[in-house]
Amino acid sequence: MTNQDNLDMELSSGIAAFEAKNFTTAYRFLAPFAESGNPDAQYRMAIMAQNGLGMVANELLAFKYMKAAAEAGLGLAQHGLGFMYLEGECIEQNGARALEWFKKAADQDLIGSMTTIAMMYQEGKGVEQDAEEAKRWYKKAGFDEFA
């Protein structure tokens, strides 16, 4: 077995532990990968740090990892970073930044991001209320009954 095979197995083990909600084990496996720049590990470490799962809650670390994974192009992290900005969790609330990250995730066909953008325009949350723009995003997300 090569060193790369071992690393792949450790990353897979960390992701599996995360999915199984065994966060202490997930932390042990994923922390080195997150530190070395792996977006999948960073995204999961961000969730654990934000919610105190398998580790002490740490908003700065959560934001650092979520932003790094989002900037690496991971759609789920882009969506997660959008929510951090939208809700003011781990970072100061900023509707324009939230919209920017949700749009990046929507460009990767994340329906949840498209729906969130539609809701933002519908409710005027973080953006100027715009019923037509809300309808456009709901339609893009596949909700024809809103269009």
N, C-alpha and C positions, 0 to 999 in steps of 0.2 A: 504494500500500500504506500503510495507516495505521500509526501507532506501535504500536497494540495488535496488529496483525497481525505486526509485527516481533518484539514481545515473545513472542507465542504461538509463532512460528517458533523463536526462540532457546530457549525452554523445551523445545519438542519436540526440538530438536537436542541439547540437554543430556541429556534422557531417553534419546534414541536412542543417544547416545554411551555413556551409562551401561550400557544394555542390551547394547551391543556390546563392553563391557569396555574402552572407550577412556576410561579414567578421567581422564587429564590434560585432555582436551577436555571431558569431562563437568563437571569441576571449574570450568573456565573459564566455561562457560555457566550452570551451576547455582548457583554461589556468590552472585551478586547476587540471584537469586530466593529463595534460602534466607534471605538477610539481610533481604529485604523481606517475609518471612512466608509464602512459598508452601509448603504442606505436602508436596507431591510432591517439590519440590527439597530441602526439609529432610530428608525421609526418606532420599533417596539420598545427600545430603551426610553424614548421620549414619553410613551404612554405610561410605562412603569414609573418613571420619575414624576410625571404630572400627578399620578393618582396614588403614589406611595405603595406600589405593588412590588413586593420582594425587595424593597429598599425604602429608605426614608424619602418622603416626597421632596422634590427639589425642582422648583419652577425654572430656575436658571438653566439647569441641565436639560430639563424637558424642552425648553425653547431652543437651546443650542442644537440638540439632536434633531428636533422636528424641522428646524430651519435648514440644517445641513442636508437632511434626507430630501426635503422639498427642493432645495437648490440643485440636488443631484438628479432631479426629474422624477422622483417617486410620487405618483399621483395621489396615493393615500396620504402621504405626508403633506403634499400641497393642500389637500382638503383639510387635514388636521391643523396646519398652520393657519389656514383661512379661518377656522373656528377659533383658534387662539386669539387672533386679531378681532374677530367679530364679537366675541364674548369678553374680551379683555382678560383672558386667562394666561398667565405666565408672561404676558407682555401688555403694554398699554393698549387699550381698545383703539382700533383704527379701521373704520369701515372701508376706506379706499384700499388699504393694504389687504384687508379680508377679501374684497372683490377681486383684486389682482390675483391672489393665490387660488381662489375658487375658479377663476377663469382658466388658469393654467391646468387645474385638475379637470375641468370641463373639456378642455382641448384634448384630454386623454380619454374622453367618453365616460367620465364618472357621472352617472345619473344623479347621485346624491348632491354633487356640486352644482349641477345645472338646476336642480330643484331648490337648493339653498339660495342661489342667485335669484331665482324667480321669487322666492319668499322675501328676500331682501327688498326687491323692487316693489312687491305687492304691499309690504308693511312699511316701507320707507325706513328700514333698519340698516343704518350705516351708509345709505345712499338716498338720493332724492326719490320720493315715491313716484312710480311710473307704471301705471296699469298696463300700458301697451308693451313695455319692456318685460314686465312680469309674464304676460301672456306668451311673448316670444320665447322666453326661457322655459316656461312650462311645456310649450309645444316641442321645443328642442329635446326636452327630457322625455317626451313620449306621452304627455298628459294632454290628449286632444280635447278633453272635455273643458279645459280652461281656455282653449284657443277660440 
